[in-house]
Amino acid sequence: MEIKTQCIQPYEADGIVYHADTCLPLIDAAKRKKITFKALSRLSYPGDELDENTIGLNSVGYWDANEPQDWGLDWHRNEGIEFHFLESGTMPYAQEGKEVILEPNYLTITRPWEAHKVGNPHIGMGKFYWVIIDLGVRRPHQEWVWPDWITLTSSDLARLTTILRKNKKSILKTNSSIRDCFLRIQKTVNSDVNGSSASRLRLLINHLLILLLDVMNAEKIELDESLTDSSRSVKFFLKELDKNLSENWTIEDMAQSAGVGVTRFTFHCKQLTNLTPMRYLTMKRLGLSKQLLIENAELSIAEVSYMSGFATSQYFATVFKKYEKCSPNEYRLKHSLNNLQVS
C-alpha cells in the first residue's frame, strides 16, 4: 500500500504543535493481511486517491478484522471532524481520557484535533468505518467551514454545527438508518474507480449528516429492542464457551445451548464478535492452544490438540499454521526462547 507524504497543516494550541495522524499501524496491518481494508483518501491518509469533486473529504473507508489483532491506533488527532461507526464486533475506544468498549451500531464523534485512540492496546475484532471531513480548523476557536458540497440548509447546518461543537455526548447508540447509510458508503467506496463515485459519496455524506441531526435533535434515541433477550442469551453462551472448548461443538449444538434457533444464533454471534459461530469457536480454540503450548511444555502436540477441542492433531497443525504462520512446535520453541532471553 502506498504511504502518502503530502502533509496536513498542523494545529497549534498553548504552544504545542499537533500533527495529523498518518495511520502507520493500520497500513502495516493491511500489508500483513491482518485486516480487510478499503478507503478513499487524500493528503497523508492511506487509501485510493479522492478527486477534486470531494475536496474537504479527507478520508472515508472501513476495516474488517475477523481474527485477533496485534496492533492499535494509539492516542492521535485528526485535522477534521471524524465519525466512527462499528457495524459488528467490539472495539476498545478512548476519547479525551474516557475509555469504553464500542458495541454494534455505536457511533463516535471526534471534533477537530481532539485526542482519541482505537485499541487498548490492540483493536478488537470488528467491522469499523470512518469519515473525516476537513473543517479548516488550524487554530483554537476558529469557526468551522464545511465543504461547499454540503447541501444542508443554512439553518440545519448551523444547528448541526452547534450541536457537534458543544454537545458533550460524543458516543451515540444509533439507529438502523445510520447503519444502512454506512453500508451504502462501504459499497460506494468499494466500487469507486478514479473518482467515479464522487457524486454518490457527496450524496451519502449529506444524508449521514441529516441523519445525525435527526438523532441529536431527539433528546432520547428510539431503539428497536425486539432482539434484546435472545442477544443476551447468545452473549452469555459465548462468554461461557471458554470453559467448554474441548466439546465437539456443532453450530446446532451451540444454538441449542444458547436457547435460540440457528439463524438467530448466527446473526447475534456475527453482531457480537464479527465472526461466524464456527470461526469464533476456532479462534477461541487457537487462543487456548497457544496458552497451553507456552505454559505446559510437558504436553505433546496431540494432547494440546485434544484439550483445545480439535478433532485430530493433523487438523490442529493445519489450522494453527494457517493463522500463526508457523507450526505448533515452532511457536512453542519461539516463545520458550523469548522467555529465556527475558529471564
N, C-alpha and C positions, 0 to 999 in steps of 0.2 A: 504494500500500500504506500502511495506517495505521501511523504511528510512535507506539508506546505510550510513555507518560510516567511510569507508575507505577514508582517506584524500588525497587530491592532494597537492603536494609540493607547497608551496606558492611562490609568486613573490615579489621581493624586489626592490624598487626604491626610491632613495632620502631618505633613512632611514625609509621608510614606508613599512610595510609588507601587501600584499594583499592576501586574501584567496579566492579560487574559490567558486562561489555561489552553494548553495545546494537546491535551488528552493523550500523552505518550503511552501510558499504561494500556489504554483502550486500543491504540494502534498495535501495540505489541501482542495483546490478546487476540486480536483479529488475525494477525500474521501467523500466530501459532494455532489458529483454528480452534481456540477455546470457546469462541462465540460465533454466532452468525451476526454479521454486521453490515448495515447498509445506511448510507447517509448522503445527503446533498449539502454542500457547504461552500464557504468562501474563506478567504484570509487564512488563518493558521489552523482551522479545524479540519479533521480528516473526512474524506468522502469525495464523491464526484463533484465537479465544479458546478455551482449555480451560475446562471447567466444574469445579464443586466436587467431582465424583466422582474427580478425579485430582489432588487437592491434593498438592503435593510434586513432581509432574512439571512442570517449568518450560518445557521446550521439547522437541519431537520433530519431526523432519522431514528433508528432504533437498533438495539442489540437483543439477541435471543440467546440466553445462557441456559443450556439444558444438561449441564454437568457441573460438579463442584468447581469453583473458581479459585485462582491463586493471585488475584490482583484486585485493585480497587482504585478509585479516584480520590486521593487524599484532599484535604482542605484546599480549595481553589476558588477562583472568582471568574465570572464571565462579564463581558462588557455590556451585554443586553439583558433584557428580561428573559428568563428561561422557565419554560413549563416542562415538567417531567410527568410522565404518566406510566403507571405499572399495569399492564394488561393481565399478567398472571405471575404466579410465584410469590416470593417475598424479596424485599430489598432493604438492607440497612441504609439509613439515610440520616444525615445531620445537617442542620442549618443554624448558623449563628449560635452554636453551642447546644442546641436541642437535638437529641438523638432519638430516632424512632425506627420501627420496622414497618416499612410500607407494605400494604396488602393489596390484592387486586382492586382496581378501579380508584386507587388513590392518586391524586394529582398534587404536585408541589408547585409553588410559585416562588421563584428566586428573583429578587429585584436586581437591577444592575449593580455589579461589583459586590454583591452580598456573598459572604463566605459560606460555602457548603461542601459536603463530601458525600460520595456514594461508596458504601462498603465500610466494614468495621472489623478488620481492615479490608476484608475481601467482599466483593459484591455477592449477592445471593443468586440462586437460580431463578431467573425470571425473564420476562419479555418487557423491555423498558424503552420508552420513547422519549424524545425531547424535541423542543422547538426553541430556538434562540433568535430573538428579534432585537436588532440594534436600535436603541432609542437616542443615540447621540450623546449619552451621558459620559463625560470625561472629567468632570469636576463635581464636588459636592453641591447639592441643591440646584443643579441645572434642571430646567424643565425637560420633560420627556417629549421627544419629537418622533412621532410614528411615521413609518414609511408612507409615501403618498398613495400607495395602492391599498391601504387600509380604508375601507369604504363605509365604516360605521358613521352614522350622523354625528355632527359635532357635539350634540348633547350626550349621545350614548358614549362616544369616545371619551368625553370629559368625565362622565360618571365612572366609566371603567378605569380610567387613569387614576382618579381619586381613590377608588377602592383598592386598586393594586398597590398604590403608593402608601396608603395609610392603614389598611386593614392588617392587623397583627396575625390573623389566621392565615398561615401560609401553606397548610396542608389540608386538602379537602377530600372527602369521600364523594365521588362524583356519580353521575347517573349514566344510563345506557346510551344517551345521545352523545355524550362526550367520548365514551368508549368507541362508539361507531365512527365518530369523526376521526379518531386516531387510527382506526383500522383502515379507513379510506386514505388517510395520509400515508400509511405504510404502502398500500397498493400504488399510490401515485409516485412515491419515492422509488419503488421497485421498477416501475415502468418507464421512468424518465430516461431519455437519451438526448444528451446535449441540450438540455433546457426545454425539451418537448412538452413537459408537464407544468410549465410555469403558470399558465392560466389556471389550471386546476389547483395548483398549490396556493395561489393567491386566494382563490375562492374558499378553499378548505380552511385556511388560517383565519380569514374573516369570519367564517362560520364558527370556528373554535372560539374566537373572541366573543361573539354574540352569545354562544352557549355559556361561556364563563360569566358573562354579565348577568345572564338569567339566573345562574346558580347563586351568584353573590348577592343579587338583589333579593333573593328569597332568604329570609332570616333563618329558616330551617330547611335543609335539603331533604326532599322527599325521596325515600329509597324503597325499592321493591325488596321486601324481606321474606318473600314466599319460600325461599330455599334455605332459610337460616337453620332450621332444625337438622335437616339432612347434612348440611355443610358441617355443622358442629360434630355430628357423628363421624363423618369421614375424617375430620381433623383429629379427633380423639383416637381413631383407629391408627392413623399414620404415626401419631406420637408414640403409641404403644408397640408399633411394629418392630422397633429396635430390639425388643425383648424376645421376639419370636422369629428372627430371620432364618433360623435353620429349618423351619417348617416348609413343607412342599407346597408353597402357595400357588394357586391359580387366580386369575382375576375374578372368577366366580366365587372362590372361597373368600377373597378379600372383601368383595361387595357384601357377601352374606354376613361376614363378621361385623361389618360396619352397619348392617341392618338396612341397606338400600339396594336398589337394583344396579345391575352392571352399568347401564348407561349413565345413571345419576352418579354412581361412584366414580366412573371415569371422568365425568365433567368436573366434579369437585376436586378430584385429585389433580387434574390439569390446572385448575384455578389456583389451588393452594401451593403447588410445587413447580409448575411449569413443565411437568413431566407426565407421561402416561403412567398408569399404575405399575406395569411390568418394568419400565425403565427406572422408575423411582425405587422399586424393590432391588434392582440390580445395583444402583448407585449406593444404596444402603448396605448391601452385602459386600460390595467392594470396600466401602469405608471400614466395615468390621474386619475384613480380611487384612487390610493394611495394618490395622491396630494389632491384630493377632501376630502378624509376621514380625512386627517390631518388638512387641512386648513378650513374646513367647518363643524364644529361639529353639526350645526343645520340641516344638510341634513340627511335624512333617507337613509338606505342602498338601498332601492328601487330607490330613487332619484339619488344616486350616480351611481347605475347600469345604469339607463336610460341615464344620462348625459355622461357616458363613452362609450355608444354605445352597451351595452349588451342587448340581447333580453328580458331576464327576470332576476329578482333578484336571482332566484334559480340557473340559469346557471352562473350568475356572481359569486355567492358564491362558486360554484363548481370549476370554473376556478381559482378563487382567491386562494382557499385553495391548489389547485394543485401546484401552483407556489410559494406561500408565506408560505405554511405550517401552516397557521392559517386562521381563518375566518376574514371577513372584520371588524366585531365588535372587535375582539381580536386585530387586527392590529391597529385600531383606539385607543383602550384603552392603548395599549403598548406605542404608541407614545405620547399620552396625558400625561402619567406618566413620560416619559422621559423628555418632555418639562417642566413639573412641577419641576422635580429634577434639571434641568439646571437653571431655574429661581429662 
